[in-house]
Amino acid sequence: MIDPSIYLAKETLKDGTEVTIRAIRREDSGSILESFKTLDREAIYRRFFSPKKELSDAELKQLTDVDFSRVVALVVTTGTSEGETLIGGARYAAEGPETSRTAELAFVTGEDYRGRGIASLLLSHLTRLAQEAGVSRFEANVLADNYPMLVVFRSSGLPMRQRRDGGVIHVTLELEPDSF
C-alpha cells in the first residue's frame, strides 16, 4: 500500500513541462501564501466559492497540516527541491466508515499553468490513493460556469453523475467498477 504522506511522482504536462506531484508538507505554508497572491479573483472564487484577499492562519494550517488518512493533499511543483515553484494542488477529505467512504474533492491551479493538464493528473493520482484507502466515491461542488473543471471530471474515465442546484453542480465520481 502506498503511504500518501510521502507520496512523490514525476509527470510531464501536456506542453512538455516536467513536474513533481508530491504530498503537501507543513513547510509548504510559505509557498502556498505566495501562490495564493498570484491567483486571480476568478480562481479564488471557484475554489472557495467566495471572494478572499488572503488566507487566515487557520486556513493555512488546514491546508498544510493534514493527517493523510482522512485528508490527503497533493501539490504540483516545477523546478528542483532547492528552488521549486508550487503551481497547483488538490485534496480529498473522506467521511464515513472505512469500508465505504465518500470524499470531497478540491483543486486549485496557478493562472499561468491552467489548461496544461494539472487537474487531470492530480485527479488520477488522488484516485489511486483513494482507492487504496477504501474511498468508494468522490464528490465535488463545482460552479456551473467552471467548464474546465467539469471537463476534467467528464474526461476522467470515472463513472460520473451530476446534479444542478442553482449555480452549483454537484458531481459524484464512482471509484469502484460497475458502480452505476
N, C-alpha and C positions, 0 to 999 in steps of 0.2 A: 504494500500500500504506500502511496506517495504521501510524504509529510508536507502539507501545504505551507507550513511555517518556514520551510527552507526551499520552497519551490523556485526553480530557475530554468528558463528555456531561452534559447536563441531562435529568432524568427526573422523573416525578411518581409517587409511590407510590399504592397503591390507595385510601388515605384522603385523597388530595389534597396530601400533604406534598411540597414541591419539594425535590429532592436533586441533588447533583452526584456523578457517578461519574467517578473520575479515577485516574490512575496513582499508586501509592504513591510516597512520597518518603522519602529518608533522614531529613529533618527531621520526619517524622511519628512518630518514636520516642516523643516525649513524649505525644502524643495516644493512641498505642497503649497505652502504660503506663497512662494514665488510664482508657481504655476497658476495659482488662483488669480493673482494680479494680472496675468496675461489673458485670462478668459474674457470673452466678450459677454455683454449682458444677456444675449440670447442663450449662450451655453450655460450660464449660471442659472437662468430661469428654467431651462429644460432639465437641469439636474436637480435643482432644489424646489422647483415649482413656485418660486417667489424671487423678487429681486434681492440681491445681497451684495454688499460692498466689501465685506471681509468675513473671514471665518472666526468664530469665537474660539477661545481656548478649549472650551468643552467640545465644540465641533471638531477641532483639530485632533483632540485626544481620541474622540470616537473614530475618526478616520484612520489613525495610525496605531492605536492600541487595540488590536483585535486578538481574539482567542484562537483563531484558526481551527476551531471546532464548530461553533455555531456561526461565526462570521469568518469568511475567507476573503481577503483583499489582495489583488494583484496590481502592480504598476507596470507601465511600459516605459523604458528608458532608451535613450540613444547615447553614444559616447562610451567611455570606459568607466570603470568603478571609481577612478580618481576624478573624473570630470564628466559624470553622467548628467543628462538632462531628462527630467520627468516629462513625458508627453501625453500620458493618458493613464487611466486606471479604471478598475471595475471591482465590484464586490458582490457577494451574496450574503444574506443573513437568513439562516434557516430557523424554522419554527416547527413544532410538532415532535412526535416520538421519533426515535432513531430509525424505525423501520419504514416510515412513510412521511418524510419531511418535505415541506414546501419551503422554498427560499425566495426571498425578494431580491431582485437584481437592480443594480445601479451602475451607470457608466459615465465617464467624462473623458473628452479628448481635447487636447490643445488645439486652438484655432488653426494654426499653421499645419496641423497634421490630420485634419478631418478629410474623409474620403479616401484614405490610403489603406483601409482595412484593419485599423487598430481594434475597433469594437468587435469585429468578427473574430479576430484572433483571440481577444480576451474571452469572448463567449465560448469559444472552442475549449480553451484551457480551463475556464471555470466549470464547464460542463463535465469535463473529465474528472476534475477534483470532486465535484458534487456527486457524481455517480458513485465514485469510490466511497464517499461519506454517507451514502444511503439517501441522498436527496432524490425525490421522485419527480419534482416539477419545479420550474422557475416561474415566478410571477413578476410582472413589471407594470407600472403605470407610466404611460407614455403620452405626452401632449399630442393631440391629434395632428398638429402641424409638424411634428418631428418625423418627417418622412424618412430621413436617413436611418434613424434607429428602428423604425418599423421594417425597413428593407433588410436590415441586419437580422432581425428576428425571422422574417419570412424566408431569408436565404440560408438560414442555419441548418436546414435539413431536419430540424426537430419538429414533431407534430405540434401545431400551434392553433390555439383558439383565441379569439379576441371579442371583447365586449366594450361598446362605447357608452360612456356616461358623460354627456355634455362634451367638453373639450378634451376629455381624457379617455384614452383607450387602455383598457386593462388586458394585458397579454398573458396567456398561460402557455408555457412550453413544457411539453412532457419529455422527461428524460428516460423513461422506460419504454422499451419497444412495445408496439401494439397497445398503446395506452388509450387510444380513441376507439 
